[in-house]
Amino acid sequence: MIVPINDDPWAVPERSNGPSKDALAALPFMQIEELGSVAPLDAQICVTSKLSVPPFLRPAIFGQVDADKNLATYAILDAARIPNLPEILAQGTARHECLFKGAAYDDWGHVAPWLVALDESDVLTRRLFTRGQAAWHLWDNQAGIFLRSALDLISLQRHFRKFTRAVDRQGRWHYLRFYDPAYLTDYVSSLGSEKFLRFTAGIDSMIVARPGRSAVIRICSNA
C-alpha cells in the first residue's frame, strides 16, 4: 500500500482481500455498504443503445438520490494499469487532471494516478465497466476507484494530492497508492476517525470493486 519512492516507485506488495466485514462494521466513523454482486458489461456487439454502466450499479455511480447535493461522478485511474492512459484522456472528452505535478509528473505521469470526471455518455465510462478481450475493455484491469462528490474537478485534485505521499518513521517519503482497489479498505480502516474524516472531506461516497470478492462496496462517512 505504501511504496518507497527511491526504490521501485510502482512495485506492488502482496495483495489482501482487506479487513473483514465484521472489522469494518466495528468502525463507528465509517459506513461500509456491500452493494452486492455485479456483472460487468460485455462487448455489446450489434447493440444499438449501448449501456455505459451495469444497471445494478447505475444508482450508486450516477444516481441523484438527494436533490440538494448535486453530485458529480469521478474516477481516480491508475495509469500503470491502463496503457497509454494520458494519451487516451488527451484524445477524449472527459475532463481530467493528474494527481502529480512538477518533477513527479515529468518522471511518473505515464504511470501516475489521474482524476477523471465521468459522464454517462462518455465512451471511457463504458470501457471502464466492460469485460472483454479487447485492450480497451478495462474492467479486469482493476484500474481505480469511483467517487461521488459535489466538489469541482480542480478542488478534488487539490484535495487528493495531499494523500499521494506519506512519510515513515525513519523520515523517508513514499508514494501512497490509496486509489488501488486492493488497498482502499485497508487504507481507510487504518486511519482512525480524525484522519478518515480529513481524507473523505467533500466526498459523498467511494465505490470500489474489491479484488477476490464478487461484491462492490460503497464507503461513506458517518459524520
Secondary structure as GFF3:
##gff-version 3
##sequence-region A 1 223
A	DSSP	beta_strand	2	4	.	.	.	ID=ss1
A	DSSP	alpha_helix	21	25	.	.	.	ID=ss2
A	DSSP	beta_strand	30	37	.	.	.	ID=ss3
A	DSSP	alpha_helix	58	62	.	.	.	ID=ss4
A	DSSP	beta_strand	72	78	.	.	.	ID=ss5
A	DSSP	alpha_helix	85	91	.	.	.	ID=ss6
A	DSSP	beta_strand	96	98	.	.	.	ID=ss7
A	DSSP	alpha_helix	102	108	.	.	.	ID=ss8
A	DSSP	three_ten_helix	109	111	.	.	.	ID=ss9
A	DSSP	beta_strand	113	118	.	.	.	ID=ss10
A	DSSP	alpha_helix	123	128	.	.	.	ID=ss11
A	DSSP	three_ten_helix	139	141	.	.	.	ID=ss12
A	DSSP	beta_strand	144	149	.	.	.	ID=ss13
A	DSSP	alpha_helix	153	161	.	.	.	ID=ss14
A	DSSP	beta_strand	165	167	.	.	.	ID=ss15
A	DSSP	beta_strand	173	176	.	.	.	ID=ss16
A	DSSP	alpha_helix	184	189	.	.	.	ID=ss17
A	DSSP	alpha_helix	192	199	.	.	.	ID=ss18
A	DSSP	beta_strand	203	209	.	.	.	ID=ss19
A	DSSP	beta_strand	215	221	.	.	.	ID=ss20
###
